[in-house]
Amino acid sequence: MAFFFKSQPAAGVSWVANAYWFFLSVFGLVLFSWLGWQGMRYQQFHFDFLYDAMAIADHIAQYGPQNRHFLGFEQLTKIQHVELFNGIASAIHQQGHGLTELTFSSSYGVQPLLTQAEVVHLTDVALLITGFNQVVFCCAVLSVLLLSAPLLWVKSGPLVTRLPVFNPFGLLCLYAGVGFSILLGVVFVGPKAVFYWLHEVVFPAQHQWFFYYQDSLMTTLMKAPDLFGMITLGLLGYIAVITLVCTYGIRSLLAKVKHSYCP
């Protein structure tokens, strides 16, 4: 890692500069991921578009009548399906409140959308999101502390002249290498195997997280795990755009500050 980061030329390569920029970049990546998630969230994860693009209506028409708990889900319109998905998405961002109130009406009467096992699982998802929000807050605080540190250590000159010097191309290569390695691992092991492994690690062992289409209208509605893969791709796109915009904005700001400091 020392190859990618450089301190002042006279001092050679500094492990302090290495640690500084590495941790700051990691904290920044967490913040950008959170912003990307919020962007997806406020667009309702583009489910209205994906509903048509992934032929979810046909999927529901096939598996809805096979459900062993509730009947008539396939009778609902696209608008109603999208509203139920949005209800789930809203509830998991509110500690799971409202999950048990999600119902639908068909020729078989008014029925709940979710079984008790699904409510428990989605509540676990809500707790996971809450935990991620707490991690983001910690990363934001640590980022502010790291950016403030040069102001305390060096008493003169603008911030841009006090930050440890580093090679941005090297940092990009480092993350590209890590990202490619992860992608290669996922392809080698298999996306489905990785998906299952992550669920086993994240969720309590005694809580059900795998649901067959015949037992879960939630899984049928989301055409899981296909929808999760599309949402992940969309999230990566959001993160990439946010990262590029923020990086360009920060670089432009620092360049203006440096230009005003160096006549």
C-alpha positions in Angstrom: 0.0 0.0 0.0 2.9 2.3 0.7 3.6 2.4 -3.1 0.4 4.2 -3.7 0.7 7.0 -1.1 3.4 9.5 -0.8 4.2 12.0 1.9 6.4 15.1 1.4 9.2 14.3 -1.1 11.9 14.9 1.4 10.5 12.4 3.8 9.9 9.7 1.3 7.0 7.3 1.8 5.1 7.8 5.1 2.9 5.3 6.7 1.0 8.2 8.4 0.0 9.5 4.9 -0.9 5.9 3.9 -3.2 5.4 6.9 -4.7 8.9 6.6 -5.9 8.7 3.0 -6.8 5.1 3.2 -9.2 5.5 6.2 -10.5 8.8 4.9 -11.3 7.2 1.5 -13.0 4.2 3.2 -15.1 6.5 5.4 -16.0 8.5 2.3 -17.0 5.4 0.4 -19.4 4.5 3.3 -20.9 8.0 3.1 -21.3 7.8 -0.7 -22.9 4.4 -0.3 -25.4 5.8 2.1 -26.2 8.7 -0.2 -26.6 6.2 -3.1 -29.0 4.1 -0.9 -31.0 7.2 -0.1 -31.2 8.1 -3.7 -32.6 4.7 -4.5 -34.9 4.8 -1.6 -36.5 8.1 -2.6 -37.0 6.7 -6.1 -38.7 3.7 -4.5 -35.8 1.6 -5.8 -37.3 2.1 -9.4 -39.7 -0.7 -8.8 -42.3 0.8 -11.1 -39.8 0.5 -14.0 -38.3 -2.9 -12.9 -41.9 -4.3 -12.6 -42.2 -4.1 -16.4 -38.6 -4.6 -17.3 -38.4 -7.9 -15.3 -41.9 -9.1 -16.3 -42.9 -9.3 -12.6 -46.6 -9.4 -13.6 -46.1 -12.7 -15.4 -44.1 -14.0 -12.5 -47.0 -13.1 -10.1 -49.5 -14.6 -12.5 -47.5 -17.9 -12.4 -46.8 -18.2 -8.7 -49.6 -16.1 -7.1 -52.2 -18.9 -7.5 -49.8 -21.4 -6.0 -49.5 -19.6 -2.7 -50.3 -21.9 0.2 -51.4 -19.1 2.6 -53.2 -16.3 0.7 -55.2 -16.3 -2.5 -56.0 -13.8 -5.2 -52.7 -11.9 -5.3 -52.5 -12.2 -9.0 -55.9 -10.4 -9.3 -54.3 -7.1 -8.3 -53.2 -4.5 -10.8 -49.7 -3.2 -11.3 -50.5 0.0 -9.3 -51.6 -2.1 -6.3 -48.5 -4.3 -6.5 -46.2 -1.3 -6.7 -48.0 0.3 -3.7 -47.5 -2.9 -1.6 -43.8 -2.9 -2.5 -43.5 0.7 -1.6 -45.2 -0.1 1.7 -42.6 -2.7 2.5 -39.8 -0.3 1.5 -41.2 2.4 3.7 -41.7 0.1 6.7 -38.1 -1.2 6.7 -36.9 2.3 7.0 -39.1 2.9 10.0 -37.9 0.1 12.3 -40.5 -2.2 10.7 -43.5 -0.3 11.8 -46.5 -0.9 9.5 -45.5 -4.3 8.2 -48.4 -6.1 9.9 -50.8 -3.5 8.5 -50.0 -4.3 4.8 -53.1 -6.0 3.3 -54.6 -6.6 -0.1 -58.2 -7.2 -1.2 -59.1 -9.8 -3.8 -62.2 -11.9 -4.6 -61.2 -13.9 -1.6 -61.6 -10.9 0.7 -59.1 -8.8 2.6 -55.9 -10.7 3.5 -52.5 -9.8 5.0 -49.6 -9.6 2.6 -47.0 -11.0 5.0 -46.8 -14.1 7.1 -45.3 -13.8 10.6 -42.0 -15.3 9.5 -41.8 -12.6 6.8 -42.6 -9.8 9.3 -39.8 -11.1 11.5 -37.4 -11.2 8.6 -38.2 -7.7 7.4 -37.9 -6.4 10.9 -34.4 -7.9 10.9 -33.8 -6.0 7.7 -35.0 -2.8 9.3 -32.6 -3.3 12.2 -29.8 -3.9 9.7 -30.6 -0.6 8.0 -30.7 1.2 11.4 -27.3 -0.3 12.2 -25.9 0.9 8.9 -27.2 4.4 9.6 -25.3 4.4 12.9 -22.1 3.2 11.1 -22.6 6.1 8.6 -22.9 8.6 11.4 -19.7 7.3 13.0 -17.9 7.5 9.6 -19.1 11.1 9.1 -17.7 12.1 12.6 -14.4 10.4 11.9 -14.1 12.0 8.5 -14.6 15.5 10.1 -12.0 14.6 12.7 -9.5 13.5 10.0 -10.0 16.6 7.9 -9.7 18.8 11.0 -6.5 17.2 12.2 -4.2 19.1 9.8 -5.7 22.3 11.1 -4.5 21.4 14.6 -1.1 20.0 13.6 -0.1 22.8 11.2 -0.8 26.4 12.2 -0.2 28.3 8.9 -1.4 28.1 5.4 -4.8 26.9 4.0 -6.1 23.4 4.5 -5.0 22.3 1.0 -1.3 22.9 1.9 -1.5 21.0 5.2 -3.0 17.7 4.0 -0.6 14.8 3.5 0.4 14.4 -0.1 -0.8 11.3 -1.9 -1.1 9.8 -5.4 -4.8 9.8 -6.4 -4.2 7.5 -9.3 -2.6 5.0 -6.9 -5.7 5.2 -4.7 -7.9 4.5 -7.7 -5.7 1.6 -8.7 -5.9 0.2 -5.2 -9.7 0.3 -5.1 -10.0 -1.0 -8.7 -7.8 -3.9 -7.7 -9.9 -4.6 -4.6 -13.2 -4.2 -6.5 -12.0 -6.5 -9.3 -10.9 -9.1 -6.8 -14.3 -9.1 -5.1 -16.1 -9.3 -8.5 -13.9 -12.2 -9.6 -14.6 -14.0 -6.3 -18.4 -13.5 -6.7 -18.2 -14.8 -10.3 -16.1 -17.8 -9.2 -18.2 -18.7 -6.2 -21.5 -17.8 -7.8 -23.8 -14.8 -7.1 -26.5 -17.1 -5.5 -24.0 -18.7 -3.2 -22.7 -15.3 -2.1 -26.2 -14.1 -1.6 -27.1 -17.0 0.7 -23.8 -16.8 2.6 -24.4 -13.1 3.3 -27.9 -13.8 4.7 -26.5 -16.6 6.9 -23.9 -14.2 8.3 -26.1 -11.1 8.7 -29.4 -12.6 10.1 -30.0 -14.5 13.3 -29.7 -18.3 12.8 -33.2 -19.0 14.3 -34.9 -16.5 11.9 -36.1 -17.6 8.5 -34.8 -15.6 5.6 -35.3 -18.1 2.7 -38.9 -18.3 1.4 -40.3 -20.3 -1.5 -42.6 -18.5 -4.0 -45.4 -20.8 -2.9 -45.1 -19.7 0.7 -44.3 -16.0 0.3 -46.1 -13.3 -1.6 -43.3 -11.0 -0.6 -40.8 -13.1 -2.5 -43.1 -13.5 -5.4 -43.7 -9.8 -5.6 -40.0 -9.1 -5.5 -39.1 -12.0 -7.9 -36.3 -12.7 -5.4 -33.4 -12.8 -5.8 -33.5 -11.3 -9.3 -34.8 -8.0 -8.1 -32.1 -7.7 -5.5 -29.5 -8.1 -8.2 -31.0 -5.3 -10.3 -31.2 -3.0 -7.2 -27.6 -3.8 -6.4 -26.6 -2.7 -9.9 -28.6 0.4 -9.6 -27.0 1.2 -6.3 -23.6 0.8 -7.7 -24.5 3.2 -10.5 -25.8 5.8 -7.9 -22.6 5.4 -5.9 -20.4 5.8 -8.9 -22.2 9.0 -10.0 -22.2 10.5 -6.5 -18.5 9.7 -6.0 -17.5 11.3 -9.3 -19.6 14.4 -8.6 -18.3 14.8 -5.1 -14.7 14.1 -6.1 -14.8 16.6 -8.9 -16.4 19.2 -6.6 -13.8 18.7 -3.8 -10.9 18.8 -6.3 -12.3 22.0 -7.9 -12.7 23.6 -4.4 -9.2 22.7 -3.3 -7.8 23.9 -6.6 -9.4 27.3 -6.1 -8.1 27.5 -2.5 -4.6 26.6 -3.6 -4.7 29.1 -6.5 -5.8 31.9 -4.1 -3.0 31.0 -1.7 -0.3 30.8 -4.4 -0.2 34.0 -6.4 
